[in-house]
């Protein structure tokens, strides 16, 4: 056994930290704010990463990537999330849209999209969830009705992150409502400025841009927009999301925030109630376990027997996210609810607490993850 | 990064588990409470798989082999102080004790004992007699006397780590018993496993056990260059997670097995009662957390962002 992330992992980590501290504002809390300068900062940072060969680090070189290892990708994922994801919404294009295009895209689609993603030129969003189809995605109702060689798409999507920032959308729509569930859906790659697309932001406690609704009114789709085969969207969606099944490295931000708060408190850390410092210890233990479960899932990502390893990692990580959010608030006491640059850690803790509320809901609820783990433990194969 | 045990260690684990299982598992452990011959047979089985030839202090492969052997011992509730004998000092078994209330598991066995506390103080213990306790039936109160020198911190760490592997084996076995039970037991016309509340309880326990397994592998595979303070924190971290996981998994086990799980002849009952000394001694989870507090500002409890501790 060997838990070393590789000879160059340390250097990569240092380089990423240096780039972030040099090029990102000290009070940066992610692209999802009301200040357009934050989104601009992420766009500039993505260009910088692309120039250094770090944006699409783990992609094959033929597609404009760095040809790096999954462990380098793991370091990148940890360092980016720890510092509030300075890639902004572009991480989605790099992490799963691009890999899905490599596997299922046509030569034309690859030529059109992959180099743009690797260069940091484009933001994608994911049009999956609907008012009546959350965890049960196969039941979605947005219809793609045949029209000449192509389709006309009508329906509603909801909870779509970054929809107002994105120029492209991976859209799931029902092409055959009479087919068995796994054969009803098709994935389309649609530019957001195509006529018939309307995006409305949904105000939420998570902050701006996290949640939007999208209305599709007779949006045209063409055969060259289809990702994979017509009617094979459910399989493509499931396999494509497997590229991201280990999820974002929430444990890294938790460890970062705990470290930053301890540094800010200095000697006062030792004056926190003993019960709170014991919780701090337990949180660090749980975070280490979550990180190791994530590493286990990454190490098995090409293994068909991997089973529910990623679900176990997600359960551990998302639970930690909320546990640490409460711990940080309790450690701050009366200033916990303060937000903005004058708040502790420039509002990073208040921001973390709000966003952590979604940890066990976003990208597959914790209930679904528990079902997957229990099925494997109980020997149920469906 | 390789998160799998080496193949030769996995092969050894399989052989060791089969040999220890032949002793009879939890029912044999229960019998050992009244029949001393069972513990002799346990030692014979350990000797047959080469347990006492393992050099856990200086051979990395031997340590891995010892870890999976302890895991098998935990799963079979082996009634023998394996960790204590693997870490024997000059032929005397090494017991890890809490000086506030010294107890030695299997302290009534013939042979010499050395005791140490978590600070590394060494004692010459005088074990008393067994007390017919339900929880930890082989526990023996001991009189310590004043400290006589020290035991290396590395020995203390190995003791905590290998004991945690025993807990891991016990919890993996508990989870297996639970999943077997909820698939077989029919209530309201369907297996318990079909109830979502049961599925979620199984999932929560499974994630805890999987996490403990990953942490146990990580902790036993730390490179030699790791600073001692970090190794000491690692050992405490693992034991804390092991104790916490045990509390959760055993609670889930009892709940899902119902009254059956409390019966003396139930394997869960034996697993629970016989594993309690490892879960509680020398310190329980909360006390271990308090002990780890100074390691946070010192950086010995490593995170992705802690400052390196000098080697």
HADDOCK unambig.tbl for C-alpha pairs under 7 A between the chains (distance, minus, plus):
assign (segid A and resid 1 and name CA) (segid B and resid 2 and name CA) 5.04 0.50 0.50
assign (segid A and resid 1 and name CA) (segid B and resid 3 and name CA) 5.56 0.50 0.50
assign (segid A and resid 1 and name CA) (segid B and resid 4 and name CA) 6.00 0.50 0.50
assign (segid A and resid 1 and name CA) (segid B and resid 5 and name CA) 5.73 0.50 0.50
assign (segid A and resid 1 and name CA) (segid B and resid 6 and name CA) 6.52 0.50 0.50
assign (segid A and resid 1 and name CA) (segid B and resid 221 and name CA) 6.36 0.50 0.50
assign (segid A and resid 2 and name CA) (segid B and resid 1 and name CA) 5.13 0.50 0.50
assign (segid A and resid 2 and name CA) (segid B and resid 2 and name CA) 4.98 0.50 0.50
assign (segid A and resid 2 and name CA) (segid B and resid 3 and name CA) 6.58 0.50 0.50
assign (segid A and resid 2 and name CA) (segid B and resid 221 and name CA) 6.77 0.50 0.50
assign (segid A and resid 3 and name CA) (segid B and resid 1 and name CA) 4.96 0.50 0.50
assign (segid A and resid 3 and name CA) (segid B and resid 2 and name CA) 6.37 0.50 0.50
assign (segid A and resid 3 and name CA) (segid B and resid 3 and name CA) 6.88 0.50 0.50
assign (segid A and resid 3 and name CA) (segid B and resid 218 and name CA) 6.83 0.50 0.50
assign (segid A and resid 4 and name CA) (segid B and resid 1 and name CA) 5.43 0.50 0.50
assign (segid A and resid 5 and name CA) (segid B and resid 1 and name CA) 5.58 0.50 0.50
assign (segid A and resid 255 and name CA) (segid B and resid 303 and name CA) 6.60 0.50 0.50
assign (segid A and resid 255 and name CA) (segid B and resid 304 and name CA) 6.79 0.50 0.50
assign (segid A and resid 255 and name CA) (segid B and resid 305 and name CA) 6.82 0.50 0.50
assign (segid A and resid 256 and name CA) (segid B and resid 305 and name CA) 6.13 0.50 0.50
assign (segid A and resid 259 and name CA) (segid B and resid 305 and name CA) 6.50 0.50 0.50
assign (segid A and resid 277 and name CA) (segid B and resid 293 and name CA) 6.44 0.50 0.50
assign (segid A and resid 278 and name CA) (segid B and resid 289 and name CA) 5.40 0.50 0.50
assign (segid A and resid 278 and name CA) (segid B and resid 290 and name CA) 5.58 0.50 0.50
assign (segid A and resid 278 and name CA) (segid B and resid 293 and name CA) 6.44 0.50 0.50
assign (segid A and resid 281 and name CA) (segid B and resid 289 and name CA) 6.02 0.50 0.50
assign (segid A and resid 281 and name CA) (segid B and resid 292 and name CA) 6.68 0.50 0.50
assign (segid A and resid 281 and name CA) (segid B and resid 293 and name CA) 6.30 0.50 0.50
assign (segid A and resid 282 and name CA) (segid B and resid 289 and name CA) 6.59 0.50 0.50
assign (segid A and resid 285 and name CA) (segid B and resid 237 and name CA) 6.18 0.50 0.50
assign (segid A and resid 289 and name CA) (segid B and resid 211 and name CA) 5.48 0.50 0.50
assign (segid A and resid 289 and name CA) (segid B and resid 215 and name CA) 6.02 0.50 0.50
assign (segid A and resid 292 and name CA) (segid B and resid 214 and name CA) 6.08 0.50 0.50
assign (segid A and resid 292 and name CA) (segid B and resid 215 and name CA) 6.79 0.50 0.50
assign (segid A and resid 293 and name CA) (segid B and resid 211 and name CA) 6.13 0.50 0.50
assign (segid A and resid 293 and name CA) (segid B and resid 214 and name CA) 6.57 0.50 0.50
assign (segid A and resid 296 and name CA) (segid B and resid 3 and name CA) 6.35 0.50 0.50
assign (segid A and resid 312 and name CA) (segid B and resid 207 and name CA) 5.48 0.50 0.50
assign (segid A and resid 370 and name CA) (segid B and resid 200 and name CA) 5.92 0.50 0.50
assign (segid A and resid 370 and name CA) (segid B and resid 203 and name CA) 5.35 0.50 0.50
assign (segid A and resid 371 and name CA) (segid B and resid 199 and name CA) 6.77 0.50 0.50
assign (segid A and resid 371 and name CA) (segid B and resid 200 and name CA) 6.97 0.50 0.50
assign (segid A and resid 373 and name CA) (segid B and resid 203 and name CA) 5.50 0.50 0.50
assign (segid A and resid 374 and name CA) (segid B and resid 199 and name CA) 5.47 0.50 0.50
assign (segid A and resid 374 and name CA) (segid B and resid 200 and name CA) 6.89 0.50 0.50
assign (segid A and resid 374 and name CA) (segid B and resid 202 and name CA) 6.02 0.50 0.50
assign (segid A and resid 374 and name CA) (segid B and resid 203 and name CA) 4.76 0.50 0.50
assign (segid A and resid 378 and name CA) (segid B and resid 179 and name CA) 5.88 0.50 0.50
